[in-house]
């Protein structure tokens, strides 16, 4: 099968000022192409296996490098990886049994044939279960959902923290304020009843204190620390005992307040102020406000925030899921469409009714698919007219200078049907076209199979070229083998009743040709011109049905591989000297090996 590569050319000076183009060989180009596509070093797995085989003396370093090189070539030409062990066996460097035994002993695994999953067995042997697990795949819809949930929870948590902290501080200040208002009220109204020892009026004064939310007690004591009024009437008349476990004592003028824990374990803020009458201290009043009451209020606020948070989370979850699927589904459709395009289904369409960037992306993707389909169709159709090699040259580098015309050595093959004019006059057009197409099919396939390309069809003649645009040093051998194979196929296929195949004559000539794009701005073709082409055209006219006539320049290149009959020298128009020609009898048996493209 023909290597579909583009020939690159380099300037070479040979004792003259005018540079001439030297075509690179297909092998040289292939090596440089593989280096660009695959990198300079093979994959780690192949190198590891190769190192094992080299260490155990099964192959040499040179054989390893050759096998790696063939592996790269196969990857490039076939489009898929071929195992290094199989290549080593194919090249005859070692048997499959030796390779299997060496790998099994080196990695302590059980391998029976090269088709076993050696890489998987080695990986399983060396890696832990966790390392062997495939990477976790997190769908986009879940990522969007999780991101929105994190944002909502973080936002609510931060806001709640600051709100509750602010509320707690505000409640505490409000509690102190309530206590101060209460104690000021009692102080201003308790001096006269306390001076008169009016117990009933003192207790009536503090009786309303129990109706204030958060106020635990109010106590009025005289200068002897005897309780004269108390929110708990059972404490009246008893000696006042100072509170224990006092903390955080503060004074503001004659007001003293501190925190302590009661015997019941309740956290209390106590405020104390002396009762004065004409600057004489008659006693003092104590007011207790519950700090736990503040905590209960904060707890209540916290539950309110939790309820609101749950509602927001439920609402946010619905929105997050909707957004996640709204974005992930189009992306999934794009992934599927990309896979379809990659497999060659350029007419796959994305149906996405959205008036946003994703909708624009879907429209652009569908437009891209249409363009790729048109380009593929054009390339497929255009390639039938100009040949796959020339088409790939144009597609790879449409502005390349070497398509504009260069002088190179090539071999020209002219194939023609003897007596076609008479045949076309006595047969129906449909039959003529059918038989002519069978003839063209055989000629074209044979030329391409041997590394040439069909330059053009000239009526019933076929012009085949070997050596350009893809250069092969053995272009003459390829041309002769192609012609011999062609005549053999013509003889085989003529049994189907196609009499045109019995009358095909072939002329072959080698020499320097000018190759490049020729034509006008509206219509161009890649072709070859020159005396060598003209001589080949004259030679095929000398060939009788079933014969192959070659020139002296061709014979000098292939004389060791063919048997020929010399023909009388021919006077060719445009040539001052007679031209030596030869009729090909046969190709020697040892030279029938298949052409490697």
Buried (B, 14 or more C-beta within 10 A) or exposed (E): EBBEBBBBBEEEEEEEEEEBBEBBEBEBBBBEBBEEEBEEEBBEBBBBBBEBBBEBEBBEEEBBEBBBBBBBBBBBBEEEEBBBBBBBBEEEBBEBEBBBBBBBEBBEBEBEEBEBEBEEBBBEEEEEEEEEEEEEEEEBBBEBBEEBBEEBBEEBEEEBEEBBEEBBEEBBEBBBEBBBEBBBBBBEBBBEBBBEEBBEBBBEBBEEBEEBEBBBBBBBBBEEEBBBBBBEEEEBEEEBEEBEEEEEEEEEEEBBBBBBBBEEEBBBBBBBBBBBEEEEEBBBBBBBBBBBBBBEBBEEBBEEBEEEBEEBBEEBBEEBBEBBBBBBBBBBBBEEBBEBBEEEEBEBEBEBEEEEEBBEBBEEBBEEBEEBBEEEEEBEEBBEEBBBBBBBBBBEEEEBEBBEEBEBBBBBBBBBBBEBEEBBEEBEEEEBEEBBEBBBEBBBBBBBBBBBBBBBBEEBBBBBBBBBBBBBBBBBBBBBBBBBBBBEBBEEBBEEEBEBBBBBBBBBBBBEBBBBBBEEEEEBEBBBEBBBBBBBBBBBBBBEBBBBBBBBBBBEBBEEBBEBEEBEEBEBEEEEEEBBBBBBEEBEEEEEEEBEB
